[in-house]
Amino acid sequence: MHPELLSLSLFFFVTSCSPGPNNIVASHSGFNHGVKKTIPLMLGVIFGFTSMLSLVNFGLINIFKLYPIIQKILVFTGSAFLVYLAYRISFSKSSNQKEKLEPVKFIETFLFQFLNPKGVIVAIIAVSTYIESGDNFFTYSFWLLTSAFFFAIFSILFWTLIGKFMRKFATNEKFIKWFNYVMSALLLGCIATFYY
């Protein structure tokens, strides 16, 4: 067992449950499409983040330390994608209009995890803080990845259900439009946190 399992669990609880791109998009999808149609998005986040964390843990951390510019490029590229996503959310059609924004697909969400600035930063901090080389490397890695997987499930489901719950208050198209604007603004707000 990892000697700092409580600290590790608290770290993943805070970082996975706090507002971020994945959680905001999950709430938006839960609100507009319901839980069932959001499942591919949720699975993309869960398996994508865990895969990205595995890559960082088993080698990319050394590349990031040698070439910090790579991390900056990932943050910039991820930020650009988030601006595009915020635009799509902000101007998505409401329920009675044609060409309603489709739910985000599994592969899109899975691949985004490798560009998600918050996720990449969390992975680097987690590996740098909770993994040490030596005899315990694989044991610590197991607990790191297991904790990340569990809290990814918990947080993405929680935020999807928040969106689904908010749908009960959507009594008119104006509310839906404003909900989409707020989700879009929160997504743009996340970008600012990546640079401070």
Backbone as JSON, one array per atom type, in Angstrom:
{
  "sequence": "MHPELLSLSLFFFVTSCSPGPNNIVASHSGFNHGVKKTIPLMLGVIFGFTSMLSLVNFGLINIFKLYPIIQKILVFTGSAFLVYLAYRISFSKSSNQKEKLEPVKFIETFLFQFLNPKGVIVAIIAVSTYIESGDNFFTYSFWLLTSAFFFAIFSILFWTLIGKFMRKFATNEKFIKWFNYVMSALLLGCIATFYY",
  "N": [[0.84, -1.19, 0.0], [0.38, 2.3, -0.6], [2.24, 4.62, 1.29], [1.28, 7.19, 1.63], [-1.44, 7.21, 1.1], [-3.86, 8.4, 1.95], [-3.31, 11.14, 1.63], [-2.8, 11.11, -1.12], [-5.31, 10.31, -2.08], [-6.88, 12.48, -1.23], [-5.67, 14.49, -2.74], [-6.36, 13.68, -5.41], [-9.14, 13.77, -5.15], [-9.67, 16.52, -4.75], [-8.48, 17.69, -7.06], [-9.79, 16.37, -9.14], [-12.51, 16.79, -8.73], [-12.86, 19.51, -8.66], [-13.88, 22.43, -10.55], [-13.26, 22.13, -14.0], [-12.15, 21.65, -17.42], [-13.12, 19.03, -18.28], [-15.15, 18.46, -16.39], [-16.92, 20.6, -16.68], [-17.75, 20.35, -19.36], [-18.96, 17.86, -19.12], [-21.11, 18.47, -17.39], [-22.51, 20.22, -19.04], [-23.18, 18.45, -21.11], [-24.7, 16.54, -19.68], [-26.84, 18.15, -18.96], [-27.91, 18.95, -21.47], [-28.2, 16.55, -22.93], [-28.66, 14.4, -21.26], [-27.92, 11.65, -18.97], [-27.46, 9.09, -20.1], [-26.71, 9.52, -22.83], [-24.39, 10.82, -22.33], [-22.58, 9.03, -21.45], [-20.5, 7.97, -23.27], [-18.76, 10.22, -23.35], [-18.08, 10.37, -20.62], [-16.73, 7.91, -20.25], [-14.61, 8.34, -21.99], [-13.22, 10.4, -20.65], [-12.54, 9.07, -18.23], [-10.97, 6.78, -19.04], [-9.19, 8.02, -20.77], [-7.85, 9.98, -19.17], [-6.66, 8.29, -17.25], [-5.01, 6.77, -18.92], [-3.32, 8.76, -19.97], [-2.1, 9.63, -17.59], [-0.76, 7.27, -16.95], [1.13, 7.17, -19.04], [2.62, 9.48, -18.44], [3.59, 8.74, -15.93], [5.13, 6.44, -16.52], [7.26, 7.35, -18.07], [7.0, 9.83, -19.63], [7.31, 11.89, -17.81], [10.02, 12.28, -17.46], [10.76, 13.28, -19.95], [9.34, 15.69, -19.95], [10.71, 17.0, -17.92], [13.24, 17.27, -19.06], [12.67, 18.73, -21.37], [10.98, 21.31, -20.96], [9.49, 22.95, -22.62], [7.77, 21.41, -24.09], [5.64, 20.84, -22.39], [4.59, 23.42, -22.19], [3.75, 23.82, -24.82], [1.74, 21.89, -24.98], [-0.08, 22.94, -23.11], [-0.77, 25.36, -24.38], [-1.87, 24.41, -26.83], [-3.98, 22.83, -25.85], [-5.45, 24.86, -24.61], [-6.25, 26.39, -26.82], [-7.95, 24.56, -28.05], [-9.93, 24.44, -26.09], [-11.0, 27.02, -26.22], [-12.24, 26.89, -28.71], [-14.1, 24.84, -28.11], [-15.6, 26.12, -26.11], [-16.77, 28.12, -27.64], [-18.39, 26.53, -29.34], [-20.14, 25.43, -27.42], [-21.33, 27.74, -26.37], [-22.77, 28.73, -28.53], [-24.42, 26.67, -29.16], [-27.36, 25.03, -30.28], [-30.62, 25.33, -28.87], [-33.03, 23.1, -27.32], [-35.33, 23.03, -28.98], [-34.49, 23.81, -31.44], [-33.11, 23.25, -34.71], [-30.19, 21.36, -35.72], [-28.89, 20.86, -33.3], [-26.22, 20.8, -30.96], [-24.28, 17.95, -30.98], [-23.7, 15.21, -28.64], [-20.46, 14.98, -27.1], [-18.08, 12.75, -28.41], [-16.67, 9.5, -27.5], [-13.98, 9.05, -28.45], [-13.11, 11.63, -29.02], [-13.12, 12.85, -26.49], [-11.4, 11.13, -25.12], [-8.94, 11.5, -26.53], [-8.61, 14.21, -26.06], [-7.72, 14.3, -23.44], [-4.98, 14.13, -23.49], [-4.23, 16.6, -24.25], [-5.4, 18.25, -22.46], [-4.88, 20.88, -20.42], [-5.22, 21.15, -17.58], [-5.4, 18.45, -16.77], [-2.9, 17.39, -17.63], [-1.12, 18.91, -16.09], [-1.95, 18.15, -13.5], [-1.28, 15.42, -13.63], [1.54, 15.53, -13.86], [2.24, 16.77, -11.43], [1.21, 14.85, -9.63], [2.73, 12.51, -10.22], [5.31, 13.48, -9.75], [5.14, 14.02, -7.02], [4.1, 11.75, -5.64], [5.29, 9.4, -6.54], [8.15, 7.41, -6.4], [11.33, 6.36, -7.56], [12.72, 3.05, -7.54], [12.45, 0.17, -5.37], [9.74, 0.27, -4.68], [8.4, 1.35, -6.8], [6.51, 0.2, -8.68], [4.44, -0.62, -6.99], [3.64, 1.82, -5.82], [2.91, 3.1, -8.17], [0.72, 1.56, -8.95], [-1.16, 2.21, -6.92], [-1.39, 4.94, -7.36], [-2.5, 5.07, -9.98], [-4.85, 3.59, -9.58], [-6.2, 5.16, -7.68], [-6.53, 7.52, -9.19], [-8.18, 6.57, -11.26], [-10.51, 5.78, -9.85], [-11.36, 8.27, -8.7], [-11.73, 9.72, -11.03], [-13.97, 8.46, -12.13], [-15.85, 9.01, -10.1], [-15.91, 11.89, -10.05], [-16.6, 12.69, -12.7], [-19.07, 11.51, -13.06], [-20.49, 12.75, -10.99], [-20.48, 15.49, -11.84], [-21.85, 15.24, -14.25], [-24.34, 14.46, -13.32], [-25.03, 16.77, -11.92], [-25.47, 18.52, -14.07], [-27.65, 17.19, -15.24], [-29.51, 17.42, -13.15], [-29.84, 20.21, -13.1], [-31.3, 20.53, -15.38], [-33.93, 20.23, -14.71], [-34.77, 22.72, -14.03], [-34.96, 24.01, -16.34], [-37.12, 25.62, -17.82], [-37.68, 27.11, -20.0], [-36.54, 28.27, -23.27], [-34.8, 30.4, -22.98], [-33.57, 30.06, -20.49], [-32.07, 27.75, -21.03], [-30.35, 28.72, -23.0], [-28.91, 30.62, -21.49], [-27.75, 28.94, -19.59], [-25.98, 27.5, -21.23], [-24.33, 29.63, -21.99], [-23.17, 30.3, -19.51], [-21.78, 27.9, -18.93], [-19.98, 27.95, -21.02], [-18.55, 30.31, -20.41], [-17.4, 29.53, -17.96], [-15.71, 27.53, -18.87], [-13.93, 29.04, -20.41], [-12.9, 30.53, -18.31], [-11.44, 28.57, -17.0], [-9.2, 28.36, -18.59], [-7.68, 30.62, -17.99], [-6.65, 29.93, -15.51], [-4.63, 28.16, -16.11], [-2.41, 29.57, -16.69], [-1.48, 30.91, -14.53]],
  "CA": [[0.0, 0.0, 0.0], [1.11, 3.57, -0.64], [2.24, 5.2, 2.64], [0.56, 8.47, 1.65], [-2.7, 6.95, 0.38], [-4.85, 9.4, 2.33], [-2.92, 12.37, 0.96], [-3.0, 10.87, -2.55], [-6.76, 10.32, -2.32], [-7.34, 13.87, -1.09], [-5.16, 15.2, -3.92], [-7.19, 13.37, -6.57], [-10.5, 14.25, -4.9], [-9.72, 17.98, -4.98], [-8.16, 18.04, -8.45], [-10.75, 15.82, -10.1], [-13.86, 17.3, -8.48], [-12.92, 20.96, -8.84], [-14.27, 22.75, -11.93], [-12.24, 22.05, -15.03], [-12.76, 21.4, -18.74], [-13.89, 17.78, -18.34], [-16.35, 18.55, -15.56], [-17.84, 21.58, -17.26], [-18.33, 19.74, -20.56], [-19.86, 16.79, -18.64], [-22.34, 19.12, -16.92], [-23.21, 20.71, -20.23], [-23.75, 17.29, -21.8], [-25.76, 16.0, -18.84], [-27.95, 19.1, -19.05], [-28.5, 18.99, -22.81], [-28.41, 15.24, -23.54], [-28.97, 13.37, -20.27], [-26.81, 10.8, -18.51], [-27.21, 7.97, -21.02], [-25.96, 9.98, -24.0], [-23.12, 11.38, -21.86], [-21.7, 7.91, -21.07], [-19.25, 7.93, -24.04], [-17.91, 11.3, -22.86], [-17.58, 9.98, -19.29], [-15.73, 6.85, -20.44], [-13.44, 8.98, -22.61], [-12.48, 11.08, -19.59], [-12.01, 8.09, -17.27], [-9.89, 5.98, -19.62], [-8.2, 8.93, -21.34], [-7.0, 10.55, -18.11], [-5.85, 7.23, -16.66], [-3.97, 6.44, -19.91], [-2.35, 9.86, -20.0], [-1.36, 9.56, -16.33], [0.15, 6.12, -17.08], [2.25, 7.58, -19.9], [3.46, 10.41, -17.67], [4.21, 7.96, -14.86], [6.1, 5.47, -17.01], [8.29, 7.87, -18.95], [6.91, 11.2, -20.12], [7.76, 12.84, -16.79], [11.44, 12.56, -17.73], [10.82, 14.14, -21.14], [8.89, 17.02, -19.53], [11.79, 17.62, -17.13], [14.33, 17.63, -19.98], [12.19, 19.7, -22.36], [9.76, 21.94, -20.42], [8.74, 23.61, -23.69], [6.71, 20.48, -24.53], [4.48, 21.08, -21.52], [4.0, 24.71, -22.57], [3.05, 23.62, -26.09], [0.5, 21.16, -24.66], [-1.0, 23.88, -22.45], [-1.26, 26.29, -25.39], [-2.74, 23.67, -27.75], [-5.2, 22.51, -25.11], [-6.21, 26.1, -24.41], [-6.87, 26.74, -28.1], [-9.08, 23.65, -28.23], [-10.97, 24.83, -25.14], [-11.66, 28.21, -26.76], [-13.13, 26.36, -29.75], [-15.18, 24.11, -27.45], [-16.44, 27.13, -25.46], [-17.55, 28.73, -28.72], [-19.43, 25.57, -29.75], [-21.13, 25.33, -26.35], [-22.03, 29.01, -26.26], [-23.68, 28.93, -29.65], [-25.16, 25.45, -29.46], [-28.8, 25.27, -30.42], [-31.44, 24.84, -27.76], [-33.71, 21.83, -27.59], [-36.35, 23.11, -30.03], [-33.91, 24.27, -32.68], [-32.42, 22.23, -35.49], [-28.73, 21.35, -35.64], [-28.45, 20.89, -31.9], [-24.87, 20.28, -30.76], [-24.28, 16.52, -30.62], [-22.84, 14.9, -27.49], [-19.06, 14.73, -27.4], [-17.86, 11.31, -28.58], [-15.63, 8.87, -26.68], [-12.62, 9.24, -28.97], [-12.77, 13.05, -28.87], [-12.82, 13.1, -25.08], [-10.21, 10.34, -24.8], [-7.76, 12.17, -27.08], [-8.45, 15.53, -25.42], [-7.01, 14.18, -22.16], [-3.55, 14.31, -23.73], [-4.04, 18.04, -24.46], [-6.08, 18.97, -21.38], [-3.84, 21.47, -19.57], [-5.41, 20.81, -16.17], [-5.06, 17.04, -16.59], [-1.45, 17.19, -17.77], [-0.49, 19.51, -14.9], [-2.27, 17.26, -12.37], [-0.48, 14.2, -13.79], [2.94, 15.83, -13.56], [2.34, 16.99, -9.98], [0.96, 13.58, -8.94], [3.88, 11.62, -10.39], [6.46, 14.09, -9.07], [4.93, 14.03, -5.58], [3.72, 10.48, -5.01], [6.02, 8.25, -7.09], [9.61, 7.44, -6.27], [11.95, 5.22, -8.22], [13.24, 2.07, -6.59], [11.71, -1.08, -5.17], [8.3, 0.51, -4.51], [7.88, 2.08, -7.96], [5.3, -0.41, -9.26], [3.38, -0.59, -5.97], [3.17, 3.2, -5.75], [2.24, 3.38, -9.45], [-0.59, 0.9, -8.89], [-2.05, 3.0, -6.08], [-1.6, 6.22, -8.04], [-3.43, 4.87, -11.09], [-6.13, 3.15, -9.03], [-6.85, 6.35, -7.09], [-6.93, 8.4, -10.29], [-9.3, 5.93, -11.95], [-11.69, 5.87, -8.98], [-11.84, 9.65, -8.58], [-12.21, 10.14, -12.35], [-15.35, 7.96, -12.22], [-16.67, 9.76, -9.15], [-16.09, 13.3, -10.39], [-17.29, 12.91, -13.97], [-20.47, 11.15, -12.82], [-21.04, 13.81, -10.15], [-20.73, 16.69, -12.64], [-22.9, 14.92, -15.22], [-25.61, 14.48, -12.58], [-25.34, 18.18, -11.66], [-26.09, 19.02, -15.29], [-28.97, 16.55, -15.37], [-30.36, 18.04, -12.13], [-30.14, 21.58, -13.52], [-32.27, 20.46, -16.47], [-35.27, 20.35, -14.13], [-35.1, 24.14, -13.93], [-34.98, 24.55, -17.71], [-38.53, 25.72, -18.2], [-37.82, 27.81, -21.28], [-35.34, 28.31, -24.11], [-33.9, 31.43, -22.47], [-32.77, 29.43, -19.42], [-31.11, 26.84, -21.68], [-29.33, 29.56, -23.64], [-28.05, 31.19, -20.44], [-26.95, 27.84, -19.03], [-24.89, 27.26, -22.18], [-23.4, 30.76, -21.88], [-22.43, 30.16, -18.25], [-20.83, 26.79, -19.09], [-18.94, 28.45, -21.92], [-17.73, 31.26, -19.65], [-16.61, 28.76, -17.0], [-14.66, 26.86, -19.63], [-12.93, 30.07, -20.71], [-12.26, 30.85, -17.03], [-10.44, 27.52, -16.7], [-7.99, 28.63, -19.36], [-6.89, 31.61, -17.26], [-5.95, 29.29, -14.39], [-3.48, 27.4, -16.6], [-1.28, 30.48, -16.91], [-1.13, 31.6, -13.28]],
  "C": [[0.89, 1.25, 0.0], [1.07, 4.21, 0.75], [1.47, 6.51, 2.75], [-0.78, 8.34, 0.92], [-3.77, 7.98, 0.71], [-4.57, 10.73, 1.63], [-3.15, 12.25, -0.55], [-4.48, 10.93, -2.9], [-7.33, 11.73, -2.22], [-6.91, 14.71, -2.29], [-6.06, 14.95, -5.13], [-8.64, 13.8, -6.38], [-10.61, 15.73, -5.26], [-9.5, 18.3, -6.45], [-9.18, 17.5, -9.45], [-12.14, 16.41, -9.93], [-13.98, 18.81, -8.64], [-13.28, 21.26, -10.3], [-13.07, 22.72, -12.88], [-12.92, 21.71, -16.35], [-13.62, 20.14, -18.79], [-15.21, 17.91, -17.6], [-17.38, 19.51, -16.14], [-18.53, 21.01, -18.5], [-19.29, 18.61, -20.17], [-21.18, 17.37, -18.13], [-23.18, 19.61, -18.09], [-23.89, 19.55, -20.96], [-24.88, 16.65, -20.99], [-27.02, 16.85, -18.91], [-28.67, 18.96, -20.39], [-28.87, 17.62, -23.38], [-28.8, 14.15, -22.56], [-27.78, 12.47, -19.98], [-26.46, 9.74, -19.54], [-26.36, 8.39, -22.21], [-24.61, 10.59, -23.62], [-22.13, 10.27, -21.49], [-20.43, 7.83, -21.93], [-18.26, 9.02, -23.61], [-17.27, 10.91, -21.53], [-16.5, 8.91, -19.42], [-14.46, 7.4, -21.07], [-12.57, 9.69, -21.59], [-11.79, 10.07, -18.68], [-10.8, 7.36, -17.86], [-8.81, 6.86, -20.24], [-7.28, 9.5, -20.29], [-6.1, 9.48, -17.5], [-4.73, 6.81, -17.62], [-2.89, 7.51, -19.96], [-1.48, 9.85, -18.75], [-0.36, 8.4, -16.37], [1.37, 6.48, -17.92], [3.19, 8.53, -19.17], [4.25, 9.63, -16.62], [5.34, 7.08, -15.37], [7.06, 6.04, -18.05], [8.21, 9.33, -19.34], [7.38, 12.23, -19.1], [9.21, 13.23, -17.02], [11.61, 13.48, -18.94], [10.39, 15.56, -20.77], [9.97, 17.74, -18.72], [12.93, 18.07, -18.03], [13.92, 18.76, -20.92], [10.89, 20.35, -21.87], [8.91, 22.64, -21.48], [7.59, 22.72, -24.18], [5.45, 20.69, -23.7], [3.8, 22.39, -21.88], [3.22, 24.6, -23.88], [1.73, 22.89, -25.85], [-0.53, 22.08, -24.02], [-1.6, 24.84, -23.48], [-2.23, 25.6, -26.35], [-4.06, 23.31, -27.09], [-6.08, 23.72, -24.89], [-6.93, 26.52, -25.68], [-8.08, 25.85, -28.36], [-10.23, 24.03, -27.31], [-11.71, 26.09, -25.59], [-12.66, 27.79, -27.84], [-14.34, 25.66, -29.13], [-16.14, 25.08, -26.76], [-17.33, 27.83, -26.49], [-18.7, 27.82, -29.14], [-20.53, 25.46, -28.7], [-21.98, 26.59, -26.29], [-23.08, 29.19, -27.35], [-24.4, 27.66, -30.07], [-26.65, 25.76, -29.47], [-29.53, 24.71, -29.21], [-32.31, 23.68, -28.24], [-34.72, 21.89, -28.74], [-35.79, 23.51, -31.39], [-33.21, 23.12, -33.39], [-30.91, 22.38, -35.3], [-28.23, 21.52, -34.22], [-27.07, 20.26, -31.8], [-24.95, 18.84, -30.28], [-23.42, 16.29, -29.39], [-21.41, 14.63, -27.94], [-18.84, 13.22, -27.43], [-16.7, 10.82, -27.7], [-14.23, 9.23, -27.16], [-12.17, 10.69, -28.83], [-12.35, 13.36, -27.43], [-11.56, 12.36, -24.66], [-8.96, 11.06, -25.27], [-7.53, 13.53, -26.43], [-7.65, 15.44, -24.13], [-5.51, 14.41, -22.32], [-3.2, 15.77, -24.03], [-4.63, 18.87, -23.33], [-5.04, 19.55, -20.42], [-3.99, 21.11, -18.09], [-4.98, 19.37, -15.91], [-3.57, 16.77, -16.66], [-0.72, 17.74, -16.55], [-0.72, 18.64, -13.68], [-1.41, 16.0, -12.44], [0.98, 14.43, -13.42], [3.14, 16.03, -12.06], [2.19, 15.67, -9.23], [2.17, 12.66, -9.03], [5.1, 12.18, -9.66], [6.35, 13.98, -7.56], [4.81, 12.64, -4.97], [4.44, 9.24, -5.55], [7.51, 8.46, -6.87], [10.17, 6.2, -6.95], [12.5, 4.27, -7.15], [12.31, 0.88, -6.47], [10.2, -0.88, -5.13], [7.64, 1.17, -5.72], [6.56, 1.5, -8.47], [4.14, -0.43, -8.27], [2.78, 0.81, -5.89], [2.41, 3.58, -7.03], [0.85, 2.77, -9.47], [-1.58, 1.74, -8.1], [-2.36, 4.36, -6.7], [-2.67, 6.07, -9.13], [-4.81, 4.42, -10.62], [-6.9, 4.32, -8.43], [-7.36, 7.29, -8.17], [-8.16, 7.86, -11.0], [-10.59, 6.07, -11.14], [-12.24, 7.29, -8.92], [-12.27, 10.23, -9.92], [-13.66, 9.7, -12.54], [-16.26, 8.81, -11.34], [-16.95, 11.17, -9.64], [-16.88, 13.5, -11.67], [-18.77, 12.54, -13.85], [-21.17, 12.23, -12.01], [-21.4, 15.04, -10.98], [-21.79, 16.46, -13.71], [-24.27, 14.99, -14.54], [-26.01, 15.9, -12.19], [-26.03, 18.78, -12.89], [-27.49, 18.47, -15.49], [-29.97, 17.17, -14.39], [-30.78, 19.45, -12.55], [-31.19, 21.61, -14.63], [-33.7, 20.62, -15.96], [-35.73, 21.8, -14.06], [-35.21, 24.79, -15.31], [-36.41, 24.59, -18.22], [-38.74, 26.46, -19.52], [-36.48, 27.87, -22.0], [-34.32, 29.33, -23.61], [-33.0, 30.87, -21.37], [-31.7, 28.54, -20.02], [-29.98, 27.63, -22.32], [-28.37, 30.14, -22.6], [-27.2, 30.13, -19.76], [-25.75, 27.55, -19.93], [-23.86, 28.39, -22.13], [-22.54, 30.65, -20.62], [-21.4, 29.04, -18.35], [-19.67, 27.21, -19.98], [-17.99, 29.4, -21.2], [-16.86, 30.55, -18.62], [-15.45, 28.05, -17.69], [-13.55, 27.84, -19.99], [-12.19, 30.49, -19.44], [-11.2, 29.83, -16.64], [-9.12, 27.83, -17.39], [-7.09, 29.6, -18.61], [-6.09, 30.96, -16.14], [-4.72, 28.52, -14.84], [-2.23, 28.26, -16.71], [-0.88, 31.24, -15.66], [-0.7, 30.61, -12.23]]
}
